Amino acid sequence: MKAMILAAGRGERMRPLTDDCPKPLLQVGGRSLLEWHLIALARAGFRQVIINYAWQGAKIPAALGDGARYGLALHYSDEGDQPLETAGGIFKVLSFFEGENFVVINGDIWTDFNFKNLPNLDAHAKAALILVPNPPQHPQGDFVLQHLLNAQGEAIANVVTEQQGSPRYTFSGIAVYNKNFFTDCKAGKFPLSPLLQAAAYSGNVRGQLYQGLWHDIGTPERLKELDLRLAGGAIS
């Protein structure tokens, strides 16, 4: 399986830190957010990773190179001055995945998730999301996770739904997709969230709850807090 890291966002809420640095190159614990992902992917056996970029984007390949020092082959997708948003950026590079299932990771999160534990897609699934308990800044969550049972009452799938209910969980920014998820899309600028909501409504999304360490680096304060925790050994 190949992987993509989304790194083209402007990072407005992280200013002034992102005025001259792409958000995923911001450092915590002595490494950039991107490097944490690359090391984790290599440890899990991934070898081919593509990273999209836009704002200050040339600094990303300049910092990471061809990926050899991480045990990876890195590829890049330059979106220029007009980033394509989350789904548009993925759609632009679909040919890179050669029709196989692939994982996409938000470049502005930090987690100790083991990518060896990514869920498989069943015959009816177009995507599988890693969900996490709701953080303080997003208490309402994104999706409900339901257990699909067979006639014997045995759990056969965890289905992500848009239905009202509880508990609700937050999308972590880590997901597995297959090419059919983007069947009705056209090249251009468009977000991922409406596609996920539509697929979940149709019953085509699976989910897995992860209760380990996960941080959404959405503000300078959250970045500083995580950096201090890593530096102090509170997180290893």
C-alpha positions as CSV (number, residue, x, y, z in Angstrom):
1,M,0.0,0.0,0.0
2,K,1.1,3.5,-0.8
3,A,0.5,6.6,1.4
4,M,-0.2,10.3,0.9
5,I,0.4,13.1,3.4
6,L,-1.7,16.2,3.0
7,A,0.5,19.2,3.5
8,A,-0.9,22.0,1.2
9,G,-2.9,23.9,3.8
10,R,-2.1,27.6,4.5
11,G,-2.3,27.2,8.3
12,E,-4.0,30.5,9.0
13,R,-4.7,29.7,12.6
14,M,-1.0,29.0,13.2
15,R,0.2,32.4,12.1
16,P,2.7,34.0,12.6
17,L,4.5,30.6,12.8
18,T,3.3,29.7,9.2
19,D,4.1,33.1,7.6
20,D,7.3,31.6,6.3
21,C,7.0,27.9,7.1
22,P,4.6,25.3,5.9
23,K,2.5,24.1,8.8
24,P,3.6,20.4,8.5
25,L,7.2,21.5,8.8
26,L,6.6,23.0,12.2
27,Q,8.6,21.0,14.8
28,V,7.6,19.2,18.0
29,G,10.0,17.1,20.0
30,G,12.9,18.0,17.7
31,R,11.2,16.8,14.5
32,S,8.8,18.3,12.0
33,L,5.3,16.9,12.0
34,L,6.0,15.4,8.6
35,E,9.0,13.6,9.9
36,W,7.0,12.0,12.6
37,H,4.6,10.6,10.0
38,L,7.4,9.4,7.7
39,I,9.2,7.6,10.4
40,A,6.0,5.9,11.5
41,L,5.1,4.9,8.0
42,A,8.6,3.4,7.3
43,R,8.4,1.5,10.6
44,A,5.1,0.0,9.4
45,G,6.6,-1.2,6.1
46,F,5.5,1.6,3.8
47,R,8.0,2.5,1.0
48,Q,6.2,4.9,-1.4
49,V,4.8,8.2,-0.1
50,I,3.5,11.3,-1.9
51,I,3.2,14.7,-0.3
52,N,1.2,17.6,-1.7
53,Y,2.2,21.1,-1.1
54,A,1.3,24.7,-1.9
55,W,2.0,27.6,0.5
56,Q,5.8,27.9,0.9
57,G,5.7,24.4,-0.5
58,A,9.1,24.2,-2.1
59,K,10.5,24.1,1.5
60,I,9.1,20.7,2.0
61,P,11.1,18.8,-0.6
62,A,14.1,20.9,0.3
63,A,13.8,19.7,3.9
64,L,12.9,16.0,3.2
65,G,14.7,15.3,0.0
66,D,14.0,12.0,-1.8
67,G,13.1,10.2,1.5
68,A,16.1,7.9,1.5
69,R,17.2,8.8,5.0
70,Y,13.7,7.7,6.3
71,G,13.8,4.4,4.3
72,L,11.2,5.8,1.9
73,A,10.8,6.9,-1.7
74,L,9.2,10.4,-1.5
75,H,7.2,11.9,-4.3
76,Y,5.7,15.4,-4.4
77,S,2.6,17.1,-5.9
78,D,3.0,20.8,-6.4
79,E,-0.3,22.6,-6.3
80,G,1.2,26.0,-6.9
81,D,-0.5,29.2,-5.6
82,Q,-4.0,27.7,-5.6
83,P,-4.2,24.7,-3.3
84,L,-6.8,22.1,-4.3
85,E,-8.2,21.5,-0.8
86,T,-8.2,18.0,0.7
87,A,-10.1,16.0,-1.9
88,G,-8.9,17.9,-4.9
89,G,-5.3,17.3,-3.8
90,I,-5.9,13.5,-3.5
91,F,-7.8,13.3,-6.8
92,K,-4.9,15.0,-8.6
93,V,-2.6,12.2,-7.8
94,L,-4.9,9.1,-8.0
95,S,-2.7,7.6,-10.7
96,F,0.1,7.4,-8.2
97,F,-1.8,4.6,-6.4
98,E,-2.2,2.5,-9.5
99,G,-5.7,1.5,-8.6
100,E,-4.8,0.0,-5.2
101,N,-6.2,1.0,-1.8
102,F,-4.1,3.8,-0.2
103,V,-3.8,5.6,3.1
104,V,-4.1,9.4,3.4
105,I,-2.8,11.3,6.5
106,N,-3.4,14.9,7.5
107,G,0.0,16.6,7.8
108,D,-1.0,18.7,10.7
109,I,-1.7,16.0,13.3
110,W,0.6,14.1,15.7
111,T,-0.1,10.6,16.8
112,D,1.5,7.4,18.0
113,F,-0.9,5.3,15.8
114,N,0.8,2.2,14.4
115,F,0.1,2.1,10.7
116,K,0.4,-1.6,10.7
117,N,-3.0,-1.6,12.2
118,L,-4.9,0.2,9.4
119,P,-8.3,-1.4,8.7
120,N,-8.9,-3.4,5.6
121,L,-11.7,-2.4,3.2
122,D,-14.5,-5.0,2.8
123,A,-16.3,-5.5,-0.5
124,H,-18.9,-2.8,0.3
125,A,-16.5,-0.1,1.7
126,K,-15.1,2.8,-0.2
127,A,-13.2,4.1,2.8
128,A,-12.2,3.3,6.4
129,L,-11.6,6.0,8.9
130,I,-9.5,6.1,12.1
131,L,-11.7,7.8,14.7
132,V,-10.6,9.1,18.0
133,P,-12.3,10.3,21.2
134,N,-13.5,13.9,20.8
135,P,-10.8,16.5,21.9
136,P,-11.8,19.5,23.9
137,Q,-11.9,21.8,20.9
138,H,-14.3,19.5,19.0
139,P,-16.7,18.0,21.6
140,Q,-19.5,17.3,19.2
141,G,-17.5,14.8,17.1
142,D,-18.0,13.9,13.5
143,F,-19.5,10.4,13.1
144,V,-21.2,7.6,14.9
145,L,-19.6,4.2,14.9
146,Q,-22.1,1.3,14.6
147,H,-21.4,-2.4,14.8
148,L,-22.8,-4.4,11.9
149,L,-23.9,-7.9,13.0
150,N,-24.6,-11.0,11.0
151,A,-27.5,-13.3,11.5
152,Q,-25.8,-15.0,14.4
153,G,-25.3,-11.7,16.2
154,E,-21.6,-11.6,15.5
155,A,-19.9,-8.3,14.7
156,I,-18.7,-8.3,11.1
157,A,-18.0,-4.6,10.4
158,N,-17.8,-1.3,12.1
159,V,-19.8,1.2,10.1
160,V,-19.4,4.9,10.1
161,T,-22.7,6.7,9.9
162,E,-24.0,10.2,9.7
163,Q,-27.0,9.3,11.9
164,Q,-27.7,11.2,15.0
165,G,-26.7,9.2,18.1
166,S,-24.0,8.6,20.6
167,P,-21.2,8.1,21.2
168,R,-19.9,10.3,18.4
169,Y,-16.2,10.3,17.6
170,T,-13.8,12.7,15.7
171,F,-12.2,11.8,12.4
172,S,-8.5,11.6,13.1
173,G,-7.3,12.7,9.6
174,I,-6.1,9.1,8.9
175,A,-8.1,7.0,6.4
176,V,-7.8,4.2,3.9
177,Y,-9.5,4.8,0.5
178,N,-10.1,2.9,-2.7
179,K,-10.4,4.5,-6.1
180,N,-14.2,4.1,-6.2
181,F,-14.5,6.7,-3.4
182,F,-13.6,9.3,-6.1
183,T,-15.6,7.8,-9.0
184,D,-17.9,10.8,-9.5
185,C,-15.3,13.5,-8.9
186,K,-13.7,15.8,-11.4
187,A,-10.3,17.6,-11.3
188,G,-10.3,20.8,-9.4
189,K,-10.6,22.3,-6.0
190,F,-12.9,20.6,-3.6
191,P,-13.0,19.4,0.0
192,L,-13.1,15.9,1.4
193,S,-15.7,16.3,4.2
194,P,-18.8,16.4,2.0
195,L,-17.6,13.2,0.2
196,L,-17.1,11.4,3.5
197,Q,-20.5,12.5,4.8
198,A,-22.2,11.3,1.6
199,A,-20.4,8.0,1.6
200,A,-21.2,7.5,5.3
201,Y,-24.9,8.2,4.6
202,S,-24.8,5.5,2.0
203,G,-23.2,3.0,4.3
204,N,-19.9,2.8,2.4
205,V,-17.6,3.8,5.2
206,R,-16.0,1.7,7.8
207,G,-14.3,2.8,11.0
208,Q,-11.9,1.9,13.7
209,L,-11.7,3.7,17.1
210,Y,-8.2,4.6,18.2
211,Q,-7.7,5.5,21.9
212,G,-4.0,6.1,21.9
213,L,-2.2,9.4,21.6
214,W,-3.5,11.9,19.0
215,H,-3.2,15.6,18.7
216,D,-4.7,18.1,16.2
217,I,-2.1,20.8,15.9
218,G,-4.6,23.6,15.2
219,T,-3.2,26.5,17.2
220,P,0.3,27.7,18.3
221,E,-0.8,27.0,21.9
222,R,-1.5,23.3,21.1
223,L,1.8,23.0,19.2
224,K,3.7,24.5,22.2
225,E,1.9,22.2,24.7
226,L,2.7,19.1,22.7
227,D,6.3,20.2,22.2
228,L,6.8,20.7,25.9
229,R,5.2,17.3,26.6
230,L,7.6,15.5,24.2
231,A,10.6,17.4,25.4
232,G,9.8,16.6,29.0
233,G,9.3,12.9,28.3
234,A,5.6,13.0,29.1
235,I,5.1,11.3,25.7
236,S,7.7,8.9,24.2
